[in-house]
Amino acid sequence: SDSDKFSIIHNVLELYEWFDKAARALPKYHRYTLGIKIATEISDILELLLLATVKNGTARLLLLQKVDLKLKLLRLFARLLHKGRSFRDRQYGEFVERTILIGKMLGGWIEVTKGKRPGTHA
């Protein structure tokens, strides 16, 4: 439904706002490397989701699968920040939780786009 589409976009926007604040506290090196990569990926995800709202069928599915890949990249970049001690445990945990929620919403949208009801294995 339209509200689901806009709900995922809203959650990605909130992730962007949250990360924008968190990025200010990153050490300079990570702020200008991984920080920029993460911000760019989130921005790309927003763009792809907005595009997906006006597409149908295979075109939409391809966009949503691209979003899924970018979400995985986000988690990897966040893991590197955490490993490099630029993200504290709490920040890393919150980042991952937010991306998991977005991933669940995305999974539902992908299933609906494939013509399945979320939660069924047709």
N, C-alpha and C positions, 0 to 999 in steps of 0.2 A: 504494500500500500504506500501511498504518497507520504503518510506520516512516518512510516518506517524509514523511507529513503532520507527524509529530512532529519530524522532522529540520528542516523549514523553520521550525517554531515555535521550535525550539531556536536556530536561527541568528538569528531575529528577536530573541529574548530576549538573545542575546549582543551583537547590535547595540545593543540598548537599554542594556545594562550598559556597553559600550564608550563609547557616546555620553554616558551619564550622567557618566562620569569626564572625558571630553573637555570637556563643557559647563562644568565647574567652572573651566576655564582661559579660557573665553571672556570678552571684555570685557563689563562689566555690561550695556551697551546690547543687544548681541547675545544675551547669555544670557537676557534677559527678553523678547526678541522672537523671532528665528529659533530660538533654543535651545528655547524652550517649544513653538514650532510643530513642530519636528522631534520632540521627545519625545512630543508629543501624537499626531503621525502614526504613530510607531512603536507606541505604545500602541493606537491604532485598528487598525493592521495586525494586531497580536496578537489583538485581540478578533474581528476579521473572520475570521481563520484558524481560531480556536477554534470559531466559529460554523459555518464551512464544513465542519469535521470531522463535524458532526452533521446536515448537509444533503446532499441528493442532486440530481442533474440540474440543471435550470435555476436553481434557488435557489442551489445551490453555485456554479455558473458565474458568476452575477451577483455573488456575494460575492468570488470570486477576481478578477474583472475590476475590482472596486472596489479590491482590494489592489494590483493592477497600477497603477492610477491614483495611489494613495497613494505607491507606490514612486517613481514619476516625480516627484511633488511633493517627496519627500525629497531626490532628487538635485538638483532645482532650488534648494531651500533651502540645501543644502550648497554648491552652486556660489556662491550669494550670500554665504555665510560666507567662502568662499575668496576671492572677488572683493573683499570688504571687509577682507581680510587678518586675519580672526579665526580662520580655519582655515589652518594651514600646509600646504604641498604634501603632506607625508607623511600628515598627518591626512586631508586631502581624498582622497588616493589610497586610503587604507585604507577610508574611508567608502564610496567609490564601489565598490571591490572587493567589500565586504561586500554592498552592495545588488545588485550584478550577480549574485553567487552566489545570493542570495535570489530574484532575478528569474528565473534559470535554473530553479531548483526550482519556482517558481510556474508558469512556462511549461509544465513537464512535467505538473504537476497539472492545469492548464487543458486540455491536450491529452487527458489520460486522461479528464477529466470530459466532454469533447466526444465521447468514444468513439474517440479516435485513440491510437495508440501514439506516445510521444514520439519525435521525429526523423523521422516519416513525414509526407508531405503528402497526406493522403487528402481 
